[in-house]
């Protein structure tokens, strides 16, 4: 049924700029492009769901079509919603495993040494490809020996003693795979006189949405909205070090999951925007020159939020940093997309121009705001990839 709520496709002016900017359409003929898969066929799908096209599944939800769209059509949201509403779904353990990050992560951390060892074995990855359709060549991130939240419990009392505080939505990656990034954030904010408060949270829902578990994603999102709203006091801001988590909290909850996040919407800031604004207020910590040449890769979801300029300007405030800003390119991994055998070759093809531009830049390391971009770049280039916050922490440590 057509209603006023579902005719955003009608704002499409058929300019095809979204298809030109779509990395998947450039990489494979199997995906006709965002215009055709989104607004062009949405008016048909809502009249007759039988008209659904299987090519929808190739959309990686990178949001670059929405970045390019001059009419602000939510093209990627149209495609994602159609994919899970109309396409026939079948249960795959692989998709369940990769989307339920809290369940898998909490178990893996307890056996991290064993899990990390077995995941490095070629024979294990071979069987994962055969039975789970996870490509053997895909490298998985290692798990922490304990969760970031466990580490934080020892610091919690000291964080509450700060007069100025921020609410930190750490996300699954920091909690289970990269606790050092969370520690770097605490170090940087504490050096600026800001305490870090961490209310209870669940996975932001990005991997759940990507794998069709929308009911579970809505439950997680509802929990996160309540938890953050209940802890927002005295002008606090909700910050995140994951650009995808930040995008989900602010936009996916409202646009795709149809949830009311107005209680937190205007209080959410991606970490580099938050830090940039504090620096401008004169709260910058003392830093020494890092004396290195680094390339910066802007993640797609951060570009969709309009947050790239804050990361770049923040990095330019680090003394001794020779910053190379790479041309805007999708790395191809798109969360769990690049971990699936059926999309792996597409994912790799999408990222080739980015990998070549990094090689041409002749840098010492790469900086990016996104954890899965980090995984993709480190797997395909010889460079270490770090978060902007980590580089700030290194400058403070000098």
Phi, psi and omega per residue, in radians:
X1 nan 2.334 3.138
X2 -1.522 2.215 3.081
X3 -2.274 2.967 3.130
X4 -1.097 -0.400 -3.081
X5 -1.369 -0.320 -3.041
X6 -2.147 0.548 3.125
X7 -2.005 0.460 3.114
X8 -1.062 -0.412 3.114
X9 -1.069 -0.389 -3.065
X10 -1.256 -0.208 3.093
X11 -1.429 -0.153 3.123
X12 -1.127 2.246 3.138
X13 -1.745 0.158 3.059
X14 1.042 0.661 -3.140
X15 -1.419 -0.285 3.121
X16 1.166 0.209 3.118
X17 -1.100 -0.524 3.124
X18 -1.116 -0.674 -3.141
X19 -1.218 -0.630 3.106
X20 -1.090 -0.680 -3.096
X21 -1.542 -0.072 -3.101
X22 -1.309 2.063 -3.126
X23 -1.220 -0.507 -3.131
X24 -1.262 -0.752 3.126
X25 -1.079 -0.572 3.096
X26 -1.259 -0.490 -3.028
X27 -1.569 -0.415 -3.077
X28 -2.618 2.519 3.070
X29 -1.362 -0.138 -3.093
X30 -1.267 -0.296 3.105
X31 -2.003 2.061 -3.061
X32 -1.283 -0.233 3.121
X33 2.035 2.792 -3.047
X34 -1.086 -0.665 -3.102
X35 -1.080 -0.826 -3.109
X36 -1.241 -0.734 -3.105
X37 -1.314 -0.431 -3.104
X38 -1.697 -1.760 -3.027
X39 -1.104 -0.608 -3.091
X40 -1.052 -0.781 -3.059
X41 -1.748 -0.108 3.128
X42 -1.109 -0.678 -3.140
X43 -1.133 -0.427 3.080
X44 -1.451 -0.718 -3.097
X45 -1.093 -0.709 -3.079
X46 -1.256 -0.279 3.036
X47 -1.544 -0.666 -3.097
X48 -2.565 1.737 -3.116
X49 -1.022 -0.335 -3.141
X50 -1.171 -0.236 -3.131
X51 -1.491 0.166 -3.126
X52 -1.107 2.522 -3.093
X53 -1.897 2.265 -3.126
X54 -1.090 -0.324 -3.133
X55 -1.151 -0.242 3.096
X56 -0.948 -0.609 -3.035
X57 -1.155 -0.258 -3.131
X58 -1.444 -0.215 3.097
X59 -1.135 2.276 -3.106
X60 -1.623 -0.079 -3.123
X61 1.067 0.629 3.141
X62 -1.307 -0.308 3.085
X63 1.355 0.099 -3.126
X64 -1.153 -0.472 3.070
X65 -1.121 -0.688 -3.141
X66 -1.270 -0.545 3.060
X67 -1.087 -0.706 -3.047
X68 -1.445 -0.425 -2.998
X69 -1.109 2.150 3.140
X70 -1.374 -0.187 -3.086
X71 -1.866 0.078 3.108
X72 1.026 0.627 3.036
X73 -1.338 2.337 3.136
X74 -1.448 1.276 -2.987
X75 -1.138 -0.851 -3.105
X76 -1.102 -0.644 3.106
X77 -1.135 -0.707 3.092
X78 -1.037 -0.766 -3.107
X79 -1.187 -0.795 -3.127
X80 -1.095 -0.763 -3.130
X81 -1.123 -0.725 3.123
X82 -1.150 -0.679 -3.130
X83 -1.006 -0.836 -3.054
X84 -1.530 -0.313 3.120
X85 -1.486 -0.670 -2.973
X86 -1.885 -0.571 -3.124
X87 -1.266 2.453 3.098
X88 -1.265 2.213 -3.083
X89 -1.814 2.540 3.022
X90 -2.240 2.544 -3.072
X91 -1.215 2.297 3.021
X92 -2.241 2.219 3.122
X93 -1.043 -0.647 3.121
X94 -0.961 -0.837 -3.096
X95 -1.186 -0.639 3.081
X96 -1.133 -0.777 -3.125
X97 -1.073 -0.755 -3.073
X98 -1.407 -0.319 -3.093
X99 -1.681 -0.482 -3.124
X100 -1.621 1.239 -2.981
X101 -1.191 -0.575 3.114
X102 -1.180 -0.738 -3.137
X103 -1.126 -0.878 -3.096
X104 -1.228 -0.759 -3.089
X105 -1.115 -0.759 -3.126
X106 -1.120 -0.603 3.099
X107 -1.308 -0.720 -3.082
X108 -1.158 -0.642 -3.138
X109 -1.075 -0.655 -3.132
X110 -1.139 -0.443 3.137
X111 -2.159 0.646 -2.951
X112 -1.020 -0.744 -3.119
X113 -1.052 -0.767 -3.140
X114 -1.201 -0.803 -3.127
X115 -1.087 -0.811 -3.129
X116 -1.095 -0.658 3.129
X117 -1.151 -0.871 -3.090
X118 -1.172 -0.599 -3.141
X119 -1.232 -0.264 3.108
X120 -1.545 -0.162 -3.084
X121 -1.443 2.311 -3.132
X122 -1.071 -0.664 -3.104
X123 -1.149 -0.620 3.102
X124 -1.180 -0.794 3.141
X125 -1.152 -0.541 3.083
X126 -1.104 -0.815 3.131
X127 -1.190 -0.540 3.072
X128 -1.128 -0.658 3.107
X129 -1.204 -0.736 -3.089
X130 -1.197 -0.804 -2.998
X131 -1.718 -0.459 -3.100
X132 -1.954 -0.143 -3.102
X133 1.053 0.706 2.982
X134 -1.858 2.057 -3.005
X135 -0.997 2.368 -3.091
X136 -1.048 -0.564 -3.079
X137 -1.358 -0.248 -3.109
X138 -1.267 2.250 3.134
X139 -1.650 2.257 3.137
X140 -1.627 2.585 3.062
X141 -1.223 2.607 3.104
X142 -1.378 2.748 3.133
X143 -1.688 2.568 3.052
X144 -1.128 2.786 3.026
X145 -1.350 -0.378 2.981
X146 -2.662 2.772 -3.080
X147 -1.229 2.723 3.074
X148 -1.083 -0.627 3.139
X149 -1.117 -0.612 3.071
X150 -1.109 -0.726 3.086
X151 -1.109 -0.726 -3.058
X152 -1.117 -0.536 -3.114
X153 -0.978 -0.574 3.117
X154 -1.286 -0.351 -3.092
X155 -1.788 -0.172 -2.940
X156 -1.029 -0.784 -3.103
X157 -1.068 -0.739 3.140
X158 -1.157 -0.595 -3.134
X159 -1.198 -0.622 3.133
X160 -1.238 -0.304 -3.123
X161 -1.318 -0.312 3.119
X162 -1.222 2.471 3.121
X163 -1.235 -0.735 3.112
X164 -1.740 2.344 -3.069
X165 -2.411 2.800 3.037
X166 -2.331 2.544 3.070
X167 -1.516 2.194 -3.077
X168 -1.859 2.042 2.977
X169 -1.628 1.738 -2.979
X170 -1.349 -0.518 -3.128
X171 1.372 2.940 -3.056
X172 -1.188 -0.673 -3.055
X173 -1.083 -0.825 3.109
X174 -1.139 -0.734 -3.052
X175 -1.159 -0.682 -3.023
X176 -1.900 -0.467 -2.992
X177 -2.079 -0.481 -3.038
X178 -2.503 1.154 -3.137
X179 -1.068 -0.463 -3.111
X180 -1.089 -0.557 3.091
X181 -1.141 -0.744 3.079
X182 -1.083 -0.704 3.106
X183 -1.144 -0.665 3.085
X184 -1.085 -0.702 3.118
X185 -1.077 -0.808 3.128
X186 -1.039 -0.744 -3.138
X187 -1.070 -0.812 -3.097
X188 -1.147 -0.836 -3.109
X189 -1.171 -0.682 3.099
X190 -1.089 -0.658 3.109
X191 -1.136 -0.336 3.116
X192 -1.721 0.074 -3.139
X193 1.396 0.466 -3.120
X194 -2.092 2.260 3.083
X195 -1.513 2.698 -3.118
X196 -1.940 2.065 3.126
X197 -1.907 2.349 -3.084
X198 -2.174 1.674 3.035
X199 -1.239 2.953 3.107
X200 -1.081 2.542 3.116
X201 -2.615 2.818 2.990
X202 -2.152 2.928 3.112
X203 -0.799 2.376 -3.082
X204 -1.037 -0.417 3.093
X205 1.885 -0.111 -3.110
X206 -1.012 -0.880 3.119
X207 -1.173 -0.503 3.086
X208 -1.178 -0.762 3.098
X209 -1.090 -0.744 -3.099
X210 -1.117 -0.407 -3.089
X211 -1.966 0.212 2.993
X212 1.536 0.129 3.139
X213 -1.623 1.170 -3.029
X214 -1.248 -0.604 3.119
X215 -1.089 -0.810 3.098
X216 -1.127 -0.681 3.116
X217 -1.070 -0.712 3.126
X218 -1.156 -0.676 3.108
X219 -1.100 -0.814 3.111
X220 -1.070 -0.768 -3.108
X221 -1.110 -0.752 3.128
X222 -1.074 -0.725 3.098
X223 -1.084 -0.801 -3.103
X224 -1.135 -0.699 3.120
X225 -1.074 -0.816 -3.137
X226 -1.118 -0.807 -3.074
X227 -1.097 -0.797 -3.131
X228 -1.192 -0.762 -3.125
X229 -1.076 -0.677 -3.109
X230 -1.231 -0.318 -3.096
X231 -1.882 -0.015 3.127
X232 -1.381 1.914 -3.115
X233 -2.368 2.686 3.002
X234 0.887 0.774 3.069
X235 1.260 0.352 3.132
X236 -1.106 2.724 3.069
X237 -2.040 2.501 3.021
X238 -1.528 2.097 -3.132
X239 -2.040 2.704 3.090
X240 -2.506 2.547 3.083
X241 -1.682 -0.031 3.056
X242 -1.850 2.129 3.139
X243 -1.119 -0.592 3.133
X244 -1.248 -0.706 3.060
X245 -1.065 -0.780 -3.130
X246 -1.073 -0.745 3.118
X247 -1.116 -0.730 3.140
X248 -1.089 -0.860 -3.120
X249 -1.001 -0.675 -3.020
X250 -1.555 -0.683 -2.984
X251 -2.087 -0.773 -3.104
X252 -1.094 -0.655 -3.133
X253 -1.037 -0.739 -3.094
X254 -1.442 -0.816 -2.992
X255 -1.392 -0.735 -3.042
X256 -1.727 -0.732 -3.109
X257 -1.560 -0.123 3.082
X258 1.020 0.755 3.123
X259 -1.915 2.647 3.112
X260 -1.498 1.817 3.113
X261 -1.929 0.425 -3.086
X262 -1.085 -0.441 -3.131
X263 -1.166 -0.393 -3.114
X264 -2.133 -0.217 -2.976
X265 -0.908 -0.895 -3.074
X266 -1.383 -0.034 -3.125
X267 -1.885 0.090 -3.122
X268 -1.682 2.258 3.055
X269 -2.414 2.334 2.996
X270 -1.130 2.596 -2.923
X271 -1.005 -0.664 -3.074
X272 -1.239 -0.579 3.054
X273 -1.163 -0.748 3.119
X274 -1.063 -0.809 -3.128
X275 -1.172 -0.723 3.121
X276 -1.009 -0.802 -3.140
X277 -1.111 -0.666 3.103
X278 -1.195 -0.674 3.082
X279 -1.037 -0.748 -3.135
X280 -1.137 -0.436 3.102
X281 -1.465 0.030 3.101
X282 1.567 0.336 -3.091
X283 -1.773 0.213 -3.106
X284 -1.068 2.388 3.101
X285 -1.313 2.866 3.066
X286 -1.250 2.266 -3.132
X287 -2.284 2.576 3.051
X288 -1.884 2.753 -3.094
X289 -1.017 2.372 3.095
X290 -1.537 -0.394 3.072
X291 0.868 1.076 3.070
X292 -2.623 2.808 3.098
X293 -1.881 2.171 -3.069
X294 -2.372 2.610 3.073
X295 -1.775 2.489 3.106
X296 -1.937 2.200 3.049
X297 -1.888 2.157 -3.136
X298 -1.540 2.086 3.116
X299 -1.193 2.635 -3.088
X300 -1.049 -0.800 -3.087
X301 -1.154 -0.571 3.085
X302 -1.220 -0.653 3.052
X303 -1.085 -0.701 3.140
X304 -1.096 -0.564 3.117
X305 -1.425 -0.177 -3.083
X306 1.305 0.475 -3.040
X307 -1.761 -0.035 -3.056
X308 -1.107 -0.663 -3.095
X309 -1.056 -0.563 -3.136
X310 -1.244 -0.697 3.090
X311 -1.098 -0.805 -3.118
X312 -1.093 -0.826 -3.126
X313 -1.150 -0.593 3.092
X314 -1.162 -0.779 3.134
X315 -1.081 -0.607 -3.139
X316 -1.193 -0.249 3.104
X317 -1.497 -0.126 3.126
X318 -1.449 2.075 -3.084
X319 -1.142 2.469 3.066
X320 1.388 0.152 -3.138
X321 -1.677 2.098 3.033
X322 -1.643 1.763 -2.963
X323 -1.719 2.191 3.033
X324 -1.847 2.053 3.140
X325 -1.608 2.000 -3.094
X326 -1.294 2.655 3.051
X327 -1.070 2.484 -3.101
X328 -1.098 1.992 3.115
X329 -2.488 2.499 3.012
X330 -1.307 2.391 3.129
X331 -1.337 -0.352 3.051
X332 1.785 -0.375 -3.006
X333 -1.297 -0.670 3.046
X334 0.843 0.989 3.123
X335 1.211 -2.120 -3.124
X336 -1.464 -0.140 -3.109
X337 -0.935 -0.855 -3.094
X338 -1.335 -0.055 3.091
X339 -1.642 0.074 -3.101
X340 -1.917 2.332 -3.029
X341 -1.009 -0.681 -3.074
X342 -1.187 -0.322 -3.133
X343 -2.027 -0.048 -3.009
X344 -1.039 -0.851 -3.109
X345 -1.100 -0.663 3.081
X346 -1.099 -0.794 3.135
X347 -0.998 -0.786 -3.128
X348 -1.177 -0.697 3.136
X349 -1.133 -0.701 3.123
X350 -1.034 -0.709 -3.035
X351 -1.411 -0.125 -3.005
X352 -1.031 -0.743 -3.112
X353 -1.158 -0.651 3.081
X354 -1.107 -0.796 -3.123
X355 -1.080 -0.691 3.125
X356 -1.169 -0.681 -3.130
X357 -1.179 -0.560 3.071
X358 -1.166 -0.741 3.112
X359 -1.089 -0.714 -3.112
X360 -1.204 -0.433 -3.064
X361 -1.252 -0.356 3.120
X362 0.914 1.080 -3.103
X363 -1.922 3.056 3.103
X364 -1.688 -0.489 3.069
X365 -2.741 2.997 -3.129
X366 -2.091 2.508 3.114
X367 -2.031 2.369 3.010
X368 -2.675 2.783 -3.082
X369 -1.625 -0.166 -2.975
X370 -1.950 2.318 -3.097
X371 -1.179 -0.646 -3.133
X372 -1.363 -0.522 2.981
X373 -1.048 -0.729 3.097
X374 -1.004 -0.825 -3.133
X375 -1.046 -0.782 -3.087
X376 -1.166 -0.759 -3.107
X377 -1.210 -0.746 3.137
X378 -1.140 -0.545 3.135
X379 -1.281 -0.474 -3.007
X380 -1.942 -0.017 3.079
X381 -2.400 2.896 -3.136
X382 -1.509 0.201 -2.985
X383 -1.732 2.563 2.946
X384 -1.237 2.453 3.120
X385 -2.108 2.192 -3.097
X386 -2.224 2.845 3.112
X387 -1.465 2.618 3.076
X388 -0.926 -0.644 3.139
X389 -1.125 -0.656 3.115
X390 -1.113 -0.694 3.097
X391 -1.171 -0.645 3.060
X392 -1.084 -0.744 3.126
X393 -1.098 -0.652 3.109
X394 -1.165 -0.640 3.116
X395 -1.169 -0.612 3.095
X396 -1.218 -0.586 -3.092
X397 -1.342 -0.295 -2.995
X398 -0.986 nan nan
